Amino acid sequence: MTRPVSAYAPRSERKPLYVKVVTQPALHGCWAVNISDTGIGLVATPRDIAEGPREGEEVELSFSLPDSGEHIRVLGDVRWRHDASGPVTSLGVVFRTFEGSDRVKLARYLTTTHIQVVVAFASELEARGVRAALEGQATPHFASHVDEVHTLLTRGDAAALLVCGHDEEQALALVQSLALRRAELDVSGGGPPSDLASRIVYCAPAAPERLVALFNSGRIFRAPGTHPTPEALRQAVLEAGREHGVRTEQWRMALELERNLLRERALTQALPAAPGGRGADEVGFRSGAMQRVMEMVRLVAPHRVAVLLQGETGTGKEVLARILHRLSGRGDVSLVAQDCGALSETLLESELFGHVKGAFTGAVADHPGLFVLANGGTIFLDEIENTTPNLQAKLLRVLETGDVRPVGGPQVRHVDVRVVAASNKDLGEEVRAGRFRADLFYRLNSFTIDIPPLRDRPEDVPELARYFLELFNRVLKRSASGIAPDAEDALRAHAWPGNVRELRNVMERAVLLSRPGEVVTQRLLPPVLGATVPVRNEHAGDGSLRARLERVERELIREALERHGGVLRRAAVALGMDPVTLGRRARRHGLWKAED
């Protein structure tokens, strides 16, 4: 083996590559999922957990490149390995030395290859139009039969599938068969995950309601119509390629971060609990759900990746953003927060990116903008779902390049800002509904933390209430001396639609109404809380065995779905359940919605 690769080479652009890889030590069912000139991402289905190279060990790889068929042999080091609870193991390998001229072969492939597009069922006229539209931008591969389509898709690097022709039944059957095949691969682990499959651009005829259903279920990526303009066709294919590349890199990063999370959790569990337990910022996080949230915050804080906090209004997203900022190593620079729903598009753009004097009416002086003010630190964008498509495009540019251009100004300034975004809606659903840009979502979605509502973690309520009682005793100069059992029961039983913010307001009111030294009783709580107090017995209420089992079941199902990217069948395999049964229970807990 010759031609060493520097261990300190900067990460270059990764391109999708789905080909079989032979490894030594041997690893069963090994596939590449992406590649760059410095490393490769792999998935495999080992027969047992001890099979194959471990993290930090040397591995020899052998694989062929699409089109040319040129063979590559390279020696590398396993940078990380993640053994999921299901059948699939994932690895990240850094190249060290190539055999002969293999590094030149790989560099040539990475430099010259365009987005690879499989084109199905195109007529001669459509084929000429596709070639003209994609010339210099993407490489089309044409197939007239279903078998040819499948053969081309397994070549290893197709980022998009363009479905053409005039036979609606044939086109829809192909889309359906590909969806079924992806579901089977997800369960068996016999190939790359369905999330990394070629994106489908549908140009064949179909009823509008059918297209909407296919789009909402994620089976097609774009539908520019049966006679799209060359520009529309080119744009759809390039967007599919970009989104495919982003998902590939996001998938790789998520696996690496998940593996770090599991390692961090194992180390934490191996150590004895420290006296005093937690910092002041974490008071009230007693529930298992919030402990897991804090584990994720501590894990991702040192890494320069965008973080998306999702949860209902009042769950404490800004509090978590501030904890993340404090733990990130950027704590000596201010965190800058902006509510994206509080301003119009024009004012928000000016607030975020700045403006120059005279840029618009009222711009009487230069304003640097929050991104510039946050340089070296963190910016927190709350309610980001309220931004417009135009502003989302500008946010995407800042996230990708770090370049900020003020409104009305020619100068571009480069900033180093950690972005933490928050939404009280499911941004994935917003993307599918066409209300949020997919490319910005996947850029923000490098690491998502879902914050559970307060009603799903009632064990946090009493401690949070005591924390707020002590806080408002100091702020309001009161001396409330505790919380009576009847008040605690009422607090536990309430559904808390306003979450932690509502609880804070309730306790502020109670402390304000209390007499010196008085214990907070139900009398001091709002009347609406008194109507929800449960009857105390061993068969009912939040403490009953049935209720506790329901909460445990819900949490296990939620964790399994999160771990397997929301794919029900993969979660069912991990839990050892029938997918139909799991689907029924997930719907009952509000964790799953059946496809139309």
C-alpha positions, 0 to 999 in steps of 0.5 A, a space after each residue: 500500500 502506498 500514498 498516505 493520506 494526511 490524518 489532518 486533511 480537512 473534510 471535503 465534500 461527500 458524495 453518495 456512493 452505494 456499492 458493496 464493500 469487502 472489508 478485512 477484518 470481514 464484516 457481513 453485508 457491508 455497503 458504502 453510503 457516501 465517500 470523499 477523498 478523505 473517508 467513507 461512510 459504511 453500513 453493515 449487517 454483522 452476524 454478531 456484535 464482535 464481528 468486524 473492526 472496532 473503533 480505532 482499529 485498522 481496516 482494509 477496504 475493497 470496492 468498485 466505482 460505478 461506470 468505470 468499474 475501477 477497483 479501489 483498495 485502501 487501508 483506513 482507520 475506523 473513526 467511529 462505529 455505532 452498533 444499533 439495537 437493530 440489525 444494522 451497524 454503521 461505521 465512519 472510516 478515515 483513509 490512510 493509504 491507497 494501493 498504487 494509483 487508486 487515490 488518483 482513480 478516486 480523485 478523478 471519480 469525485 472530480 468528474 462525476 455529476 449528479 447521477 439521474 435515472 430516467 424511467 420510461 421517457 419517450 424519444 422526445 422526452 429523452 432529448 428534452 432531459 439531455 438538453 435540460 441537464 447538460 453540464 449539470 447532471 448525467 442521465 441514465 435511461 431505462 425503458 423497463 422496470 428491470 432496467 430501472 432497478 438495475 440502474 438504481 443499484 449501480 450505487 450513486 443515483 441521487 434522483 429518479 426521473 419518472 416520465 412517459 404517458 402510462 400513468 399505471 406503469 409510473 405509479 406502479 414503479 413508485 409503489 414498488 420502490 416504496 415497498 422495496 425500501 420498507 423491506 430493506 429497512 426491516 432486513 438491514 440488507 442495504 442502505 437505509 430508505 432515507 438515503 434512497 434516490 429522490 423521485 421527480 415525477 413527470 408522468 400523468 396522475 390525478 392531483 389528489 394522488 400526487 398530493 398523497 404521494 408527496 405527503 407520504 414522502 414517496 415522491 420529492 417533486 412533481 413539476 408536471 407532465 410537460 415541465 420547462 427545461 428550467 423547471 426540470 433542471 431545478 427539480 433534479 438539482 434540488 433532489 440531488 442537493 437534498 439527497 446529499 444533505 440527508 446523507 451527511 445528516 444521517 452520518 452526523 446523526 449516527 456519530 452523535 447518537 453513538 457519542 450519546 450512548 457512550 456518554 450515557 454509559 460513562 455516566 451510569 458507571 460513575 457514582 452520583 455526585 453529591 448535590 446532583 445538578 446545577 441550578 439551571 437543571 432544577 426540576 428536571 427529575 423525569 427520565 424524559 428530561 434527563 435524556 434531554 439534558 444528556 443530549 444537550 450536554 453531548 451536542 454543546 461542544 460540537 459546532 452543529 446547528 441544533 433544533 429544539 422542538 416542543 410546545 409553547 412554554 416547555 423551556 426551549 430558551 432555557 435549554 438554549 442558554 444551557 447549551 450556550 453555556 456548555 458550548 465553550 462560547 459562554 464568554 460571548 453573549 447569546 443573542 435571542 430573537 423571536 421570529 414571530 414577533 416582527 414582520 419580514 422586513 423588520 426581522 431581516 433588518 434585525 438579523 442581518 443589519 441594514 445601512 443608513 437609508 436602506 428604507 424609511 426609518 433607517 437613520 443609522 447603520 445597524 450591524 444585525 444580530 448575527 454580527 453582534 453574536 459573532 463568536 457566540 450563539 444566536 437563538 432563533 425562536 418560532 423559526 416556523 414563522 419566517 417567510 420563504 424569502 427570509 429562509 433562503 437568506 438564513 440558509 446562505 448564512 448557515 452554509 457560508 457564514 456570510 452576512 450582507 446587510 439590507 441595502 449594503 454591498 459589503 459582506 461580513 463573515 461571522 462564526 455563529 452557533 445557531 440554535 433554532 426552536 419551533 413549537 410545530 413539527 418542522 418536518 410536517 411544515 416541510 411536507 405541507 410546503 410551508 417551510 423550505 426543505 433545504 433549510 430544515 435539513 440544515 437546521 435538523 443536524 441535531 434535533 432535541 424534542 422537549 416533552 410537554 409538562 403533562 407527559 412528565 408529572 414527576 417534574 411538577 412538584 420540584 418545579 413548583 418548589 423551585 418557583 416558590 423559592 424564586 418568588 419568595 426572593 423576588 417578591 420578598 415573601 416567606 411562603 413556607 412550602 406546598 400542602 398535599 392538596 395543592 400538590 395533588 392539584 398541581 399534578 392533576 392539571 394538564 398544563 396547556 401552557 407548560 412550565 410557563 403556566 406553572 411559573 405564573 401559577 406559583 407567582 400568583 400563589 406566593 403573591 397571595 400568601 401570608 407570612 410563613 403560610 403554606 401554599 394550599 389549594 386556596 391560593 391556586 387558580 380555581 381551574 386547578 381545583 376542578 382537576 384534583 383526582 381521588 386518591 386511591 390505589 386504582 386511579 390517578 397518575 400513580 396507579 399501576 395502569 397509568 404508570 405502565 401506560 407511561 412506560 409503554 409510551 416512552 419505550 415506543 417513542 424512544 424506538 421510533 426516534 432511534 429508527 427515524 420514525 420508521 415503524 417497521 424498524 422500531 417494531 423489529 427493535 422492540 420484538 413486536 408485530 408492526 401492526 400491533 405497534 402501529 395500533 399502540 403508537 396511534 393510541 399514544 398519539 405517536 403515529 399517524 396512519 398514511 392516507 
